[in-house]
Amino acid sequence: MRLISLLVVASWLGTTFGIQESDAGIIDWHKRLVGVPLVDSISTAPVFHRVGGKNTKSVILAATEQNVLAALNPVDGSVAWRHVFEPEDTIVTFQKQDTTVASLSGPGGATLRSFDVLSGHLLLEKRLHSPETSLPSDSDHTGSCIAFTADSDIIALTNGHTVQSITKSGEIRWTWTSEDQSSLVIYTNVIATPTAIYAVGLAKSYSSYTLHVTALSPESGQLLSSAHVPSSITYPSSDLVLLTSNTVSRLAWLEEGSVKSVALSTSLKEKPTTIKGANYKRILDVGLSKQGYMVAIMLNGTGRVFRLGEDGSDLNNIWEFEGSANDPRHSESLYTGGLDKAGLPYIGRLYWSHAFQFASAEIFAPHLASGKGLVTGFSLPFDTYGHGVITHITMDAANPSAFTVLGRLFLTTTTGTIQLWQQDKLQWIREESLTSVRVAEFIELPEHIVTSSHALDEQFSERVRRHISDAQNFPRYLLNFIRRFATGSYASASSSVAAKDGSLSRDAFGFRQIILVATDFGKIFALDSSNGNVVWSRILGLGWAAEVGGKHLPVKIFVTRTVSDGESPQAVLITQRRANNGLLDTTLFHFDALTGLDARSNAQQTKVLEGTDIPKAMVDAFMLHKDDTRVIIVVDELLQAHLYPDTDGSRKFLLENVSSLHFPLQMNLPSGRHVVGHHLAEIPSLSRYLLARPTWTLSLPHGETVQSLIPAARGPVASIGKVLGNRTTLYKYINPRTFVVLTNAVASEPPSCGLYVVDAAKGTIAHQVSLPVIAGKCDVKATLTENWLIYHYYDDDVRQAKGYRMVTVELYEGSQADEKTRSSELSAYSEDNTAIRVFEQSYVFPHGISAIATTSTKFGISSKDAIVATTNNKVQSFSRRLLNPRRPSQKPTSEEVEEQLMQYDPLLPDDPRRVLSHTYEVANIRRIITSPALLESTSLVFAFGLDMFLSRVAPSKTFDVLDENFNKAQLVFTVLGLAAAIGITKPIVRNKKLREKWYQ
């Protein structure tokens, strides 16, 4: 019976709400992102890699802040492939050779993976040690490294003490582990040569590190020798370079302003040498250490190129970049290295000219000009006000003729933008900061308005000529109107709404909107909902913090003016500004949503978007909206209420409505983090601002603390009740003050998670449930809209089948049908506020989820779907009818059939036809937001995280639009035929009636 029920449900879903394959890429779009590259370490920084052969092909390899190892196509910037690592499996390092790229990830480099460079196919995945046995991480080193041997075997250093030789097939040939793992020596690097494997370690002293080197046999891993190197290194992550050339290797490090080095041999008996003649402040591994090159920066900022000698006996200064010394007219230089098709090395330098406002690049080719070296240069028209400051570069080069060097530069900026330049030509841009979106909001676009103008003092003859000129388009308009009327070729609800003329206006159905998104990298974007393209973007100005540095963390965004107000829409973004000197305050950015221009009155337009400061950290913010008045209230850490706009009208509006304003705040109390209800009150003796005063505290069991607050999704309510099959009515419990509290008590015995539905005015609990803890943490996803609560969790109870659960809850007024308490208008202090009837049902859910939301429509008439982002990288919808908690466990009665209730089945069908994302891999979604279109039937769904995805959903089908297969021509001909028949028969009937009167 259960199988039959499941098949019936699946077939009903498929025939009624199936997602059509032809809609993919038309009603939806998917932005495949990789994240902002990790540039602080050479072991994870972006690098060009060329695979040789008859036709060489190159990719840009990078590990990113979103824990992704990716390969980008340098031709167009597309993602050649990517591998998304689990959050707890952090990428530590990667290394490439020929057609393979290998990575270590997890604590201490616990897991080794290798991939095909061009396709991304996983070639090898092997656990090298248990993550639980990993050593504590150190900011100066990771204790993990990869090297390749000549025959492409992998030498892996993990956990700071273990070196393993691993074949391409994953077989471990040998393992060497440091005898005394409790010693102060932690190995950080490994070098593979034909004669020995060198493990380079660091021994921590009071204020610096000392080098320690161990030589191992390449064939057996047997210890050949081990020695301490007299040295004193302050910052080993940046002051140590391992150079190799042919069969020789050498360590170079910076010690008290001097560059020292020592040759590596199996006996490890060589003595360190010092490069004399200058003092240095940094040495740089520019990605050419395997070719024996590095760059050293002198105290005055001048960059020098050093090359390892043929016999490895010394380091030679072969070039000095002219004009690289510190100068207020330009920024500090960035250096990089790259290869050409022949594998010959090049060193690049890039700096920003403050005087000329462009970036300048120089490329040094050491093998040209008869081995003396050749430098070429060019300027890049880089837009620093649009993309921030360049933080990292990598390059490759070509040498088409003896005195010509062409370079490709891959740039990473402070705003998360990555760009590729070929000489001075920009090839492509990727806005990878969009992987860190914190807040997002839909903005409705205005209608397309066609305007024309003419002189007010035009003569009569000029007016006649203008009218004649305008009238020449009338025949074409008339023909188009007749064709549209006869054939029904109007705008289609299932067609693309991307503008063809570049205008910023809405389409006929309101599918095209602006999506405002703000990122962790201090940049706000306006995206076109029709295709995901960037309409405009602005960098958020740091204000006073620009002198010391800092960053903005977006917190909330509010729409303060819509197109319904008759003017251009506006929005306010609220951020927490964290300065590098430790100060934390709040900034509000008020801007035009269509242009990104500063919308503050009397504000000067600047190249970066400046904001209004609140000199305290923010606790919470919300918008008070009534009629056409909107006031933003920001509660700071002193519980003072700041208003925006801060005008007399705003203060008067707030005072008129303050009695009905109640809001919860998370507070740190001695017993843990709790929810405390507040209201605003005037206390002139304490502050000139209104103060948030506590009114209630949510009572939680001992050891249980608040994890997060989830506000209810607000929108129009079309129906306040549900008519049952027996003609009685269940009235929805629609309390506009309710919100969801998620708690955890993982340290309690037994551990548990909690979910509460709470009234913000009084702290009354409308519904609560205790949920199990999984892997020592609470991972509950929930959403609340109207009277419908949905939550998802994992249940590992041994008494029943382990798996994910989706629970759906509906709250109704009173204790029985037809009992009405008017919950939407009821005072929080009324006794009827606790008279609630709860229907609840649990389902087995096929996957874990990372985000959940419900659809929203213009008037709230359409049914609501639950939209979830699953951990298998899909965005999927589930009908409310399928999640109805009142589904009967037995065969439905006639009254239940009349309500269209289906028989309950504990397993929710994993129907691929309900997958909105089709075949797209929409990875690591953190949040889903929805917005109504002009069509009541349709809701826009926007999911964002690592990727971005948007689609349209019609939970009740598109009942307000004619089907595309509707034959309007036939209807027109039928109507015309009926009109003709009426015209013919009308005089006949009239004559007949006239004759009848003669014979009466």
N, C-alpha and C positions, 0 to 999 in steps of 0.2 A: 504493500500500500504506500509506503514511504517513497519508494522508487517511482511509482506512478505519479504521486503528488509532485515530486521533484521534476519529472519530465513535463508535467502540465505547466508548472510555474516557468520552467525554462523556455518552453515553446511560446507561452504567453508573452514573456519578456522579449523574446526574439522577434515575434511578429508585430508587437506593439511599439517597442522602443528601440529596435535594432539600429546600431550605428552603421551607416552605409560606407563602404570602402571608397566610393566615389567622392565622399565628402572630405577625405583626408587631404590636407594641404589647401583646402578651399575655405571651409568654415573654421579651420583651426590652423595653428602654426606652432612650431617647436624650435627653440633656440638651444642648440647643443653647446654647452660651455665647458671649460676646463678649470677655471679659477686663475687667480693672480699668481704668477710664478714665485717660487721661493728663491730669493736672490741673495740672502745673507751668507750662504755657504756655497763654495764651488762644487760641493758634492751633490747639490740639488738644483743649482742654477741652470737656466736655459742654455742649450748648446746646439749648434748646427752639427749634423752628422750626415755624411755622404756615403752611400752604398755604391761600391764600384761595380764594374761589369761593362758590357758593351754600351749600355746607355745608363750613365750614372744617375742616381736619384737621391735627393736629399730631403731631410725632415728636420724640424726643430723639436728637440726633446726637452721636456721640462717637468719638474715636480711642482705642484701648486699648493697653495694654502688650503684648498678644499680637499687635500689628500688624494690627488689624482696624478697619475703618471700619464702624460699625454705626448702625442706626436702631432705637430702641426705641419700642414703643407705650406712651404714658403712661397709658393706661387700665388695662392689666393687666400691663405689664412684659414682654410677649412681644417676641421679636425680629421686627421688621417686615421687616428685611433686613440682610445683612452682606456685606462683601467682605473676604476674607482675603488679605492681601498676602504675597508671598514674604519669607522672612527677610532677604534682602539688599536688599529693596525697602521700606525703613522709611518709614512715614508721617511726613512733615515738617510738613504743615499742611493744613487743609481750610477751605473757605469756602462759604457757602450764599447763594442768592438765589432767591426765588420757588420754582419747582419743580425747581431744580437744586442739587446740591452737588458741588463740584469739589475735588480733592485733588492735592497734589504729593508724590511719594515718591521714594525712592532718594537716592543721594549728590547733594547740591546741588539736590534737587528735579528729578531727571532726567526723571521720567515724570509726565505730566498725565493725570488721569482725571476724567470727570464722570459723575454718576449721577442718575437720577430720584429725587427725595427720598422719595416715597411707596413706590415699588416696588423701588428699588435697581437697576433695569435700567441696564447700562453704556451710556452714550450716546456717550462719546468716550474713546479711549485713544491717547496720542501721546507718543513719545519726543522730548523737547525738547533734550537733549544726551546725549552718551555718558557713562555713569557713570565711565569711566576718566579723563575730563577734568575731573572735579569737583574743587573746591578742598577742602583739609582742613577738617573741621568745627570749629566753635568753640562752646564751652559757652555763650557769651553770645548767639549768634545762629546762624541756619541759612543765611542768605543766600537764603531762599526765601519767597515770599509770593504770595497770590492776591487779585485784586480784580475785581469785576464792573463793567462799564459799564452805562449806563441801558438799552441794547438787549441786555443779557445776553451781550455778548462778554466773554471772559476776558482779563484782563491778568495775565501770569505773570512774576514775578521769579525767576530761577533762577541758581544758581551764584554768587550775589553780584555779578554783573556784567551780566547779560543780562535785558532786558525785552522781552516779546513780546506782541503782540495777536493773539488767536486767536478765530475765529468759533465759533459753536455747532456747526458741521459739522466743525471741526478744521482749517480753513484758516488759515494764518498770514498775517495782513494785513501786519504789519511787525515788524521785529526791531531793537532798539537794544542795542548792546554798548558798555560803557565803553571809551574809547580806551586808557586806560592800566590794564590789568588787573593790572599789577605794583605799582600804587600801594597805599597803606595803606587806601584807602577800600573798604569792603565794603558793598554795598547790602543792607538787611535788610527794608525795608517798601516797599509801593507803594500809592498812593492814586489812584483814578480819579475825575476830575471832568469836567464837560462842557467845561471850557476847557483842561485840561492833565492829563497823567499825571505824578504826582510820585513819584520814586524817592528814598527816604530812606536815606542811608548813614551809616556810622560810620568815622571815621578813628582808628586806635589811636595814643594817645600813651603816655607813660611809665606813668602810673597811671590813666588814664581814657580816655574816648572823646570825639571831637568830631563834631558833626553835619555832614553834607554833604547837600544837596538838589539834585536835578536835575529840571528840568521838561521834559516831552516833549509833542509834538503828539499829540492823540488820533487824528487821521486818518492821519498818516504816520509817527509816531515820531520826527520830526525834533527835534533838540535845540533847545529854546527858550532855556534859561538854566541856569546851574549856579552854586552858591554854597556857601561854607562858612558855617556858623552859629556865632557865638561861643558856645561851650558847653563844659561839662566834665561828662560823665556817667560814673558809676562802674559801674553795673549796667544796661546798655541793655536787657536782657531784661525788667526790671521797672520801670525808671525812665523809660520813654518811652511816651507815649500819643499816637496820631494821631487827632484829633477832626475830624469833618465834620458839617455841618448845612446842609441845603439845598444851596447851591452854594458854600459857603465851607468852608475847611479850616484847621486850625491844629495845630502841633506843641506838645506840652507835655512838659516833662521836669523831673526833680528834680536840682538842683545845689546842693550844700553847704547843704542844709536849706531851700532856697527852691524854689518852683515857678515855673519860667519857661516862656514860650511865645512862639511866633512865628507870624504869619499866613503862609499860602502863597499866592503869586500867580505868574503866569507870568514876571514880572520878577525875583522872589526878592530884592527890595530892602528888604523890611520888616525892622525892627529888633526884637530880642527884648524882651519886657516881663517884669516880675517881679511876682508876687502878694505884696503886703506885708501885714504884720500878724500873721504867725505863722510858725513854723518847722515843717517837715514832715520825716518820715522815709521815707515811701513815697507813691507815687501808683499807683492801680489802674485798669486797664481792666476794667470790670465787664461788658463785652459790649454797652455802649450807646455806643461811640465813634462809630458812624454816626449816632446821634441827638444827638451833641454832649455826652454826659455822662461824667464820671469821678468817682472818689472819691480824696481825698487824706487821708492819716493824719498827724495832728499828732504832735509828739514825745511828748505825754502819752497818745497812743493814740486821741484823739478823731477820729471820722470826719466829714469834710465832703464835701458833694456840690457839684461844680462843673458849670456848664453854659456851653457856648459861646454867645456872643451872636449875635443874629440876623444881624448884619453881619460876624461873625467877628473883630471887632476886639479882643475881650477875653474873659476867663474870669470868670464870676460865681459867687460862693459863694451857693448858694440854700438850703442846709440843713445843719444840724449835728445829728448823732444824739446825743440827750441820753443821758448815762450810758454812752457808749462809751469813755470814758477808761479807762486802765489801772486795774484794781482786783483785789486778790487774791480777791475774792468771785466773780469770773467770769473766763472765759477771754478771750483776744484775739478780737476780732470778725472774722467772715468777711463779705465783701460780694459782692453779685451784682446783676445787672440783668436785666430781662425786659420783654416786651411783652404787651399784651392783644390781643384780636381786631381792634381798631381801629388797632393799631400804636402805641399810646401807651406811653411808657416808665414803668417802676417800678424802684426801687432797694431791694434787700433787705439786711438785716443779721441775722446769726445768731450767738449766743454761748451758751456753756455756763455754767450757774449752779452753782458748786461748793456753794453753801449749800443749794439746793433740789434738786440732782441732776436737772435737766431742761434742755432747750435752749429758748431763747427767740428768737423771730423778730420783726422789725419790717419793715414794708413802707411805703416812702415813695412817694406818688403826687404828683409835682410839678405836675400839671395840675389837680388837684382844689382845692376850697376857693377858687374864683375865682383860681386860679393861684398861691395862697400855699403850696400843698402840704398834704397830709394824710398822717398816719402811723397805721397800725393795727398791732396786735401780737397775738401768741398764743404759747402754750407747747407744746412737743412732748415727749411722754413717751419720749424716745429712750433706748434701753438701751445705755449706753456700755460696760458690762461684758460685753455679749454681742456688740457690733459695733464696739468700739473708739472712736476719736476721729474726729469729723467733720473732714475735711481740705478739702472743697470743696463749694460749693453753686451751683446754677443754678436759675432760676425762670421762671415765667410767671404772669400774673395775670388777673383778671376784675374788672370794675367794674359789678355788677348794679344798684347804686343810687348816689345822690350821695355817701353817706357810708359806703359799704361796699366794701371791697377784699378779694377772696379770692385767696389765693396757693397755687400748687403749687411745692413745693421738691423738687429732685432732689439727694440727698446722696450723697457718696462718703466712705468711711471708711478708716482706717488698716488695717483687716483685709480690705479688698477688697470690702466689702459696699456695694451701691448700693440706695437706698430712694427711694420717692416718697411725699411727704406732701401731703395736701390740707388746708390749715390744720393742725389738730392731730390729724388722722386718718391713720394709716398705711395706704396703699393697697396697696403690694406691696414685696417684698424680693427681690433677686437676689444670690446669693453668688458673685460673679465671681472670688473668689480660688481657686475650684475649678479655674480654668484653670492654676493654678501648682502643682498637686499634685506633691510630690516623692516621697513614699512612700505605699504603700497595702497593706492586709492584710485578708483575709477573717476573720471571727469567726463561729463556729457559734453559733446561738441555742439556748437551752434549750427543752425541751418545755413545752407549755401544761399547767399544773397547776391544777386546780380544787380549791380548799380550802374547807372550812366549819369553823365553830367553834361550840362550845356550852359552857355553864357546867359546870365539873367537879362542882359540888354541886347539880345540878338534881334535882328530885323525880321520883318514878316517874311521876306523872301528866303532868309536863312532858315527860318522855322519850317517853311514849306519844303525846302530841300532836305532838311533833317528828317521830316516825316516820310518823305518819299524814300530816303535812304533806309529808314527803319522798316518801311513796309515791304522792301524787297525780300526780307526773310520770312514774310508771312506765309507764302505758298509752301515753303519747306516745313514750317511749323505745322500747317494744316495737314499736310500729307503724313507727317510723323504722328500727329494726334489720331488721324483716322486709322493708321496702321496699328498703333498701340491699342486703340479701342477695339478694332476688329480681331486682332490676333492675341491680345492679352500679353504682349511682350513688355510687361512692366518689370520693375526690379524684382529679383527672385530672392526668397528668404534663404535659399541654399547656395547662393553664389557669393563670390568674393566681393568685399566692399572696399577694397583698397582704392584710394583715389588715383585716377589716371592723370589728372591735371595738377597734382601737387597741392591742391587747396586743402585747408584744414577745416572741414565741415562734416557734419554727420550725414549718414546715408538715410534712405527712406525708412528703415526699420530701427535705426538707433544702434546698429551693431558696431559701428565705428565710434570709438571713444578714445580718450587719452588715459593712459595709465601712468600715474606718477609713482616713481620708486626712488627711495633714498638708500644709499649704500654705506657700509662701514668705512669707505675710503673717502668720505667727505665730498660726495658728488651726488647730485640729484638729476634724474632723467625723466623725460616725458616720452613714453613709448606709444606708438600707433597700434591700437588693439586689432587692426585689420591685418597686420603683417609682422608686428614686433619690432619694426624699425625705430630708431631713435629720432624723434621729432626735434628735440633740443636737449641740451644738458648744461648744467651750471656747476662750477666748483663752489663749495660753501666757504666763505671767507672766515678766517680765524679771528678777525678783530684784533683785540689787544694781544691775544696769544700768538699772533704771527711773529712777534719779536722773539719768543722763546720756543715756539713750536708746539704742536698739539694735534688733536684730531677731534672730529665730531662723531658722536654715536647717535644716529636717528632713534627717536623714541616713539613719536606719534605724528600723524599728519591729519589735518582737518580741512574740509572744504568749506570756505567761508562765504563763497558766492558762486552761484550756479547760473547756467544760461537762462533758467526760469526767472531770474531776477532782472533780466533784460540787458545785462552787460556781460563783459568777458568774465569767465569764471576765474576765481582766485582760490588760493590754498595757503595754509600756514604749516610749515614743518617745524617741529620742536626737537631739538637735539641736546644731548649732554656734551659739553665741551670739556675735554680733559687736556689740560696744558701739560707740557713736559716738566714744569716746575711743581707739579702735584696738585694744582688748584683745579677744582671741579665746579662748573657753573652751567647755566642754561641759556640757550640762544633760540630765538624764534625768527624764522625766515618767512616773510610774507611776499608772495610772488604771483604773477599772472600765470595761470595754468596753461595758456596757449602759447606764450612766448618765453616764459622764464624770467621776464623782467621784474625788477623790484617793484612791488605794488604798494609800498608804504607811501603815505602822503609826503610830498616834498623831499622824497629820497632821490639822491643823485645816482644815476645809472653808472655802475662800476663794472670792471671786467670780471670780477668775481662777485657772487651774491653775498651781500652783507646782511646781517641780522640785527635784532634787538636783544640786548643782553638782560638777563636776570642774574644778579650776582650771588646766587645760591644754587645748590644742586636741587634737582626736581625730584619730588616724591611721586606725583601723579599729575595728570592734566586731562581735562575733558571740556567739551563745548556745550554751552547752554544755548539752546535754540528754541525760539518761539516766534511764530509768524515769520517776518523777514529779518528779525534781529538775531545775530549770532555773536556770542561773546565767548572767548577762550579763557578758561580759568586754570592757572598753573599753581599747584600747591608745592611750596619749596620745603627744604629740610627743617625749617623752623615752623612749618605748618601755616605759613602766611599765604594768602590767596592773591596772586598777581593776575591782573586782567589784561587782556589784549583784544581790541584796542583799549588802552587805558585812558578813557574819556569820561566825562561827566555822565553822558548817556549810558555808557556801559555800567557804571557804578549804580545808577538809578535802576537800570534793568535788573541787575543782580539783586539789589535790595528788595525789589518787588517780587522776586521769585525765590528768595533765599529760604523761605520756610519749607518749600517743597523739595529742596536740594539735599539729598543724602548720598553719601559715597563711602565705599570701603577702602582702607589703606592697609598695606602689609607693614607691620611694625615688629621690630626686634624687642621682645620682652625677655625677662630673665629665664622664663621657661621655654624659650624658643621663638620661632617666627609665627606670629598670629595675625588674624584679620580683625581690625578694629574699625567699627563704623564711625563716621564723622558727619558733622554738619557745620556750616559756617556761621560765625557770630562776630559781632562788633565788640571789641574790648579796647577802647581808646587808650587806656592806661598802659597797655602792653605793646600795641602796635597800631600804626596808621592803616594797616591792611586788615581785612577780615581774617580771622583765625579759624582754622579747622579744629573743632572741639570734639573729643571722643564721646560717643553716645552708647556704644555697646561693644562687647568683645565676644567673638565666637568661642564658645566653650568647647575645647577639644580634650580628648583623653590624655593622660600623662604620657609624655614622650612623643606626641604627635605634633608635627609642625607643618606650616603651610608651604606648599611647593609652588603653586601658581593660582592666579585668579583668571577666570575666563568670562568675559562679559557676554550677555545674551545678544544674539544677532537681532537687530531691530529692523522693522519694515512694516508696511501696511498689512492690516489684518482684515481679510475680506469676510470671514465667517467666524463668529464667536462660539459656534456650537456645532455638534455633529448629530444629525438626525439618524436614529437607529431604525432597524427594520420593523420594530414594533411601534413606531411613530413617537417614541419618547426621544428626549434630547439630552445629550451630554454637553454641558457648557465648559468651554476651555478655560483653564486657569491661566490667565494672561496677566501676569503681574509685571509691570514695566520696570520694577526695581530689582528683579531677581538676577542673580549671577551664580556662576559655578566656582566652587573652591576645591582644588585638588590638594591633598595632604599626603604626608608620608610619615610612617613610624617604623622605619627600617631597623632602628636600634632597640625597639621594644620587643617584648617576648609574649606572644608570638609577633613577628613583624607583620605589618599590614600597610595598605594604602587606603586613603579615604576620598570619597566624593560627596560633596554637599551642594544642594541648591538652596541659596540663602536670600532672604529679603534684605536689601541694603539699608532700609529705613530703621528696622528694629533688630535685625540679626536673627529673625525667625527662620528655622530650618524647614523648608518645604519638603525636602527629600534627602535622604542620605543612604550611603551604602559603603560597606567595607570590602576591599578587594585585595587579592594576594600580591605579595612581593615577588618579583622575578629577578634572579641574579643580584640580589642585594639592592635593588632600586625599584622605584615606582615609575612605570611607563604607561600612563593612562592618557588616552586622547579622548576629548569630549567636546561637544558643541550643544548649544541650547538655542532654540528658536521657538517663539510663541509658547506653546505648552509641550513641545517635543524635545526631549533630551536623548542624545545618543552618546554612548561611550564605548571604548574599545580597550581591551586589556588581554594579558596572557594568563591562562589558568593552568598551573602545573599540579593540581590536586591529584594525588595518586588514586583517589577513589573513583575517578572518572577519566574520560579520555583527555589527555593533555592537548592544549591548543589555544588558539586565539578565540576570544568571545566578542561578539558585538551585541550590546544590550540596548534596546529601545524602550523608552519610557514616555508615557503620555500622562499629563496631569489635568484633572478635571475638577470643577467646582462641586462642593457639597459631597455628601456621602452616598447619593443615589441619583438616578436619572431625573431630569426636570428640576433639579435643585439648583437655583441660580443665585450667586452671591455678588455678581458684578465685580469680579476680581480686578479688572482693569481700572476701575474707579474707586476701589475700596481703600480705606485708610489702613495704614500699616498696623494701627493699634486696635482694629476691629477684631472681635472674637471670630468672625466668619473667615478671617484670613487664613486660619489653620484648618478650615474644613476643606480638605483636599482628598480627592479620590485618585488613586494611582493605579495605572495599568502598566505592567512591566513584562518583558519577554526577552529571553537570551537566545542567541543563535551562535552556532559554530561558524567562525569566519575563516576563510581559506588562507589569509596572509596577515602579516603584521602591517601596520599602517604608520605613516609618519605625519600625516595631516588629515583633517576632516573638516568639512563645512557643509552647508545646505544651500540649495539654489534660492535665488530671490527674484521676484518679478515685480512689475510696475505697480500693480494693485493688489497683489497677494492672492489672486483668484486661482491661479494654476496650482496644481499639487507641487509639493516640494520633493526633490531628490536629495539623498545624501551623497556627497562627492568625497571620495577618499583617495589619497595617494598611498599606494602600497609599497612595501619594501622590495617587491620584485620590479620596481621602476615602471609602474603603470598608474594611470589616473582613471578611476572607475566610478560609475554612478550606480546607486541602488535606489529603487523606487520606494516611496513611503508606503505604498500598498504592500510591498514585500516585507517591509519592516514594521508593519502594524502590530502593536503588542496585543491586540484583541483577536488575532487569528485563532480560531478554535482548534483545540487538539483533536476533536472528533470531526466526523463528516459534517460540513456546514448545514445548518437548518435553512429552511426557506427564508426566514428573516435575515439570516447571516448572508445567504446568497444574494439577497436584495441589496445588502450593503457592499457587495462584491468582496467579501472576506474569503480568503483562501485557507485551506486547512494548514495548520501549523506543521512545519517541518524544521527540525533543529539545525539543519545544514543549509546555509545560504549558498545558492548555486554560483559558481565562479564562471559566469557566462562571458565568453570573450566578446560577444556582441554588445556588452555593456561597457566595454573598455573605451573610454573617450580618446585615449592617446593612440589608438590603433596599434601600429607596429613601432611607434616611437619608443625609445628608451629614455624615459623622463626620470632622471636620477636625483636622489636625495632631496625630495621636495620637503620643505619645512612648513609651508603655509599655503592655504587656498583661500582666495577671496572671490566673491561673486557679485554681480551687478545686474540690475534689470535693464533690458532693452526697451525700446518703444513698444514692441510687440509684447502683449501680456503673456504670451505663451513661452517666451524665450528668455533665458538667463545666460549671461556671459560668465565663464568660469576661468579664472587665472590662477595657475599654480606656479610657485617659484621656490627655488632652492639652489642646487647646483645648476639645474636647467630651468628654463621658463617654458610654459605651455599655456595656450589659450584655446578654448573651444566654446561652442554654443550648445546649450542643452534646452530641450523642450519637454519637460516632464509630462505634460498633458497633451503632447503633440501640438503641432502648429494649427490650432483650431481657428485662429484669427487670420489665416492666410489661405487663399485658395490653393489647392494642389497644383503642382506644376503641370500635371497631365490633364488639368481641367480644360475642356474644349470650349473656349470662349467664343470662337467663331461660330460654332454650332448654336450656341445660345443666342448670339446676335441674329443669325439667320432665322432662328425659331421665333424670336420676338418680332423681327421684321415681317415674317410670314403671318403671325397672328395679327399684327397691325394691319397688314394688307387685307387679311380675311375680314377683320372688323370693318375696314373701310369699304369693302365690297358688299358685305351683308347688311351694313347699317342702313343704306337707302332702301334695300329690299324690304327690311323689317318695317321701316317707316311707311313705305307705300302699302304694305299689307295691313298695318294698323289703320291707315287712312281709309282703305276699302271696307274694313270691318265697320268703321263708323257710319259709312253710307248705308250699310245694310241693317244697322241696328234700328 
